[in-house]
């Protein structure tokens, strides 16, 4: 059968397609709309996130933490404690062991809730997506994130006291552990007399202390890794910066506080000391018991106002300069005695 010119053309195209079809099936197209790389005007999701984080950081954080994330913003000189140095990447409050980098969740929690008793406010009014972007941008200041990655969360043992309506037993066990085994009074205040401390120490198989530090019932001053002098919190008067709920207190006690003398107490549970019969002297439940004890101390603080009363001060306007621009802010009106101080 003689083929026309048109039929020869169609047959040639069919043979070409058949010869290349298998190769096309084996090499699927690249979906550039979802690629990690950038194509022309398209921006990857990670780049967009960092750009959003940078914009938010420059709006909310740069005044204290600085353009370079080194904690040397224009307002840092007047702050105590000093703003966090993101280049050093020593984050005090986290769910990871002391000295390890925090998780993204830890950083987001601090940004969201702030740190009581410091200049770090809550940024909860900022949209969550923007706060997540701020976390990712903060991590660009230090090479440690690529070198080590975030640390592993400490074990979260079950709270045996959670379902008990009466927490008296938990508080008493926490008081004994605080003074007798963990000996928190070497930094924090003691809340019982020396004779009672000796009694608690004996409960945990130890010999009574022969001497105690001066000002036993006051917080002791300690040096941080950064060379700053800080007081260990007095739970009857000082703010607990990372939160005072039971999970918050457990996290700080069990994980420790990076850069300070507060160790990772949860690790002692891997191989706790034992008594003569081989029974462990402490157990994970004691970390929860101490959390209830510390929270009970916090609750004993005298109320500043009677129930149902509020104190509202009139506001005044102040003018200040930052980054070459002038701003006006409203702050509480101080009385003359406070201004003199």
C-alpha positions in Angstrom: 0.0 0.0 0.0 1.4 3.3 -1.0 1.4 5.9 1.8 0.7 9.6 1.2 3.1 12.2 2.4 0.7 13.1 5.3 0.5 9.5 6.4 4.3 9.1 6.3 4.5 12.2 8.6 1.9 10.8 11.1 3.7 7.4 11.2 7.1 9.0 11.8 5.7 11.0 14.8 4.0 7.9 16.3 7.3 6.0 16.1 9.2 8.9 17.8 6.7 9.1 20.6 6.7 5.3 21.1 10.5 5.3 21.2 10.7 8.1 23.8 7.6 7.3 25.9 9.3 4.9 28.3 12.1 7.4 29.0 9.5 10.1 29.7 7.7 7.9 32.2 10.9 7.0 34.0 11.9 10.7 34.4 8.9 12.5 35.8 8.6 16.2 35.5 10.0 18.4 38.3 7.3 20.3 40.1 8.9 23.7 40.5 5.9 25.0 42.4 6.8 23.0 45.4 10.6 22.8 45.1 13.0 23.7 47.9 14.9 25.8 45.4 13.9 29.1 44.0 13.0 29.7 40.4 12.8 33.2 39.1 10.3 35.3 41.0 9.3 32.3 43.1 10.5 32.2 46.8 10.9 29.0 48.7 8.8 28.5 51.8 11.9 28.6 54.1 13.1 31.9 52.6 9.7 33.4 53.0 9.6 32.3 56.6 13.0 33.8 57.3 12.1 37.1 55.6 8.9 37.3 57.8 11.0 36.5 60.9 13.6 39.1 60.1 10.9 41.7 59.6 9.3 40.9 62.9 12.7 40.7 64.7 13.6 44.2 63.5 10.3 45.5 64.6 10.1 43.9 68.1 13.5 42.5 69.2 16.3 44.6 67.7 16.1 47.3 70.4 17.3 44.9 73.1 18.9 42.0 71.3 20.7 44.1 68.6 20.9 44.0 64.9 23.5 41.2 65.0 21.6 39.2 67.7 24.4 39.6 70.2 22.3 41.1 73.0 23.7 44.6 72.5 20.7 46.6 71.3 20.4 50.3 72.0 18.4 49.6 75.1 20.4 46.8 76.5 22.8 48.9 78.7 19.9 49.7 81.0 18.6 46.2 81.4 19.3 43.6 84.1 19.4 40.8 83.4 20.9 41.5 80.0 19.1 40.4 76.8 20.0 37.0 75.5 23.0 36.7 73.2 21.7 34.7 70.2 25.2 34.3 68.8 26.4 32.4 71.9 23.1 30.5 71.8 23.1 29.9 75.6 19.3 29.7 76.3 18.5 29.3 80.0 15.0 28.0 79.9 14.2 24.9 77.9 13.0 21.3 78.0 16.4 20.0 77.1 19.4 19.3 79.3 21.5 22.1 80.7 24.0 23.2 78.1 22.0 21.8 75.1 20.2 23.9 72.5 16.5 24.3 73.1 13.7 23.0 70.9 11.7 25.2 68.6 8.8 24.7 71.0 10.9 26.1 73.8 11.9 29.2 71.9 8.3 29.7 70.8 7.1 29.4 74.4 9.5 32.0 75.6 8.5 34.4 72.8 4.8 33.8 73.5 4.8 34.0 77.3 7.8 36.2 78.0 10.0 35.9 81.1 8.6 37.4 84.3 10.8 39.7 86.3 12.8 40.6 83.2 12.5 43.0 80.3 11.3 40.2 78.0 7.6 40.7 77.5 4.9 38.4 76.1 4.6 38.7 72.3 1.4 36.7 72.4 -0.4 39.5 70.4 1.8 38.7 67.4 0.3 36.1 65.1 1.5 32.6 65.8 2.9 32.2 62.3 5.0 35.3 62.7 6.3 34.1 66.1 7.3 30.8 64.5 9.1 32.8 61.8 10.9 34.7 64.6 12.1 31.4 66.1 13.7 30.4 62.7 15.3 33.8 62.2 16.8 33.8 65.7 18.5 30.6 64.9 20.4 32.1 62.0 22.6 34.1 64.3 24.6 31.2 65.6 26.3 28.3 63.7 25.6 26.0 66.6 22.2 25.2 65.2 23.7 23.6 62.1 26.6 22.1 64.1 24.7 20.5 66.9 21.0 20.8 66.2 18.3 21.1 69.0 18.7 19.0 72.1 16.6 16.1 73.1 13.8 16.7 75.5 14.2 15.4 79.0 12.1 12.4 80.1 8.6 13.5 81.2 7.8 11.0 83.9 4.2 10.7 85.0 3.0 12.9 87.8 1.8 10.6 90.6 0.2 13.4 92.5 -1.8 14.9 89.6 -5.1 13.2 90.4 -4.9 13.7 94.2 -7.2 16.5 95.4 -5.1 17.0 98.5 -1.5 17.8 97.7 -0.3 17.8 101.3 1.7 14.6 100.9 3.3 15.9 97.7 4.2 19.2 99.4 5.7 17.5 102.4 7.7 15.1 100.3 8.9 18.0 98.2 10.0 19.9 101.3 12.0 17.0 102.5 13.6 16.4 99.1 14.4 20.1 98.7 16.2 20.4 102.0 17.4 16.8 102.6 18.5 15.3 99.3 18.8 18.0 96.6 20.0 20.5 99.2 18.6 23.4 97.2 19.5 25.7 100.1 23.1 25.9 99.0 21.8 28.4 96.4 18.1 29.1 97.2 17.0 30.0 100.7 16.3 27.3 103.3 12.7 27.5 104.5 13.2 25.4 107.7 15.7 25.6 110.5 19.1 23.8 110.5 17.9 21.1 112.9 15.0 20.2 110.5 17.4 20.2 107.6 19.6 17.7 109.4 16.5 15.6 110.0 15.6 15.6 106.3 19.2 14.8 105.3 19.1 11.7 107.6 15.9 10.7 105.9 17.9 10.4 102.6 20.8 8.5 104.2 23.1 11.5 104.6 25.2 12.7 107.5 24.0 16.0 109.1 25.8 19.1 107.8 28.3 20.4 110.3 28.1 24.0 109.1 25.7 26.0 106.9 26.4 29.0 104.7 25.8 32.4 106.2 22.4 33.9 105.6 20.9 30.4 105.2 17.4 31.8 104.8 18.3 34.2 102.1 19.1 33.6 98.4 22.8 33.2 97.7 24.6 35.1 94.9 26.1 33.0 92.1 28.0 33.8 88.9 26.7 32.7 85.5 28.9 31.4 82.7 28.7 34.9 81.2 30.3 36.3 84.3 27.1 38.0 85.6 26.2 37.8 89.3 22.6 36.6 90.0 20.6 35.6 93.0 19.0 32.2 93.0 15.2 32.9 93.3 13.6 33.2 96.7 10.3 31.5 96.0 8.6 33.6 98.7 9.3 36.8 97.0 11.0 36.5 93.5 9.5 36.0 90.1 10.0 32.5 88.6 10.7 33.6 85.1 9.9 30.5 83.1 6.4 30.0 84.7 5.0 28.8 88.0 2.6 26.0 86.8 3.5 22.5 87.9 4.7 21.5 84.4 6.7 24.7 84.2 8.4 24.1 87.6 9.0 20.4 86.8 10.7 21.4 83.5 13.0 23.9 85.2 13.9 21.5 88.1 14.4 18.4 86.0 16.1 20.0 83.0 18.2 22.6 84.8 19.0 26.1 83.8 21.7 26.5 81.2 24.6 28.8 82.1 23.9 28.7 85.9 24.6 26.4 88.8 21.2 24.7 88.4 22.0 21.2 87.2 19.9 18.7 85.2 18.4 16.8 88.1 16.5 14.3 86.0 19.7 12.6 85.1 20.3 11.4 88.6 17.3 9.1 88.2 19.2 6.9 85.8 21.4 5.7 88.7 20.1 7.1 92.0 21.9 6.4 95.3 20.5 3.6 97.4 20.1 2.7 101.0 21.6 -0.3 102.8 18.8 -2.5 101.5 19.5 -1.4 97.9 16.3 0.8 97.7 16.7 4.0 95.7 16.7 7.1 98.0 15.0 9.3 95.3 12.8 8.6 92.4 11.2 10.6 89.5 8.2 11.3 91.7 10.4 13.5 93.9 10.9 15.9 91.0 7.1 16.4 90.9 7.0 16.6 94.7 9.5 19.5 94.6 7.4 21.2 92.0 4.4 21.1 94.3 6.5 22.4 97.2 8.0 25.3 95.3 4.5 26.2 94.0 3.2 26.1 97.6 5.9 28.6 98.6 4.9 30.9 95.7 1.3 30.8 96.9 2.4 31.9 100.3 3.4 35.3 99.1 1.3 38.0 100.8 -1.3 39.5 98.5 -0.6 43.1 97.5 -4.3 43.9 97.1 -7.4 42.7 98.9 -9.6 40.2 97.0 -11.6 42.0 94.3 -9.5 45.1 94.3 -7.5 46.5 91.4 -4.9 49.3 91.2 -4.9 51.4 88.1 -2.4 54.2 87.7 -2.9 57.1 85.3 -0.7 57.0 82.3 1.8 59.7 81.1 3.5 60.1 77.8 7.2 59.8 77.4 9.4 60.4 74.4 12.4 58.4 73.5 14.7 57.8 70.6 15.7 54.4 69.1 17.5 53.7 65.8 17.5 57.3 64.9 13.7 57.6 65.2 11.6 59.3 67.9 8.8 57.4 69.6 6.1 58.3 72.1 4.9 55.8 74.6 2.4 55.8 77.5 3.7 54.5 80.9 2.2 54.4 84.4 2.4 57.7 86.3 4.8 57.5 89.2 4.2 59.4 92.4 6.9 61.8 93.8 8.4 59.2 96.2 8.9 56.7 93.5 10.4 59.3 91.2 12.9 60.3 93.9 14.0 56.7 94.3 
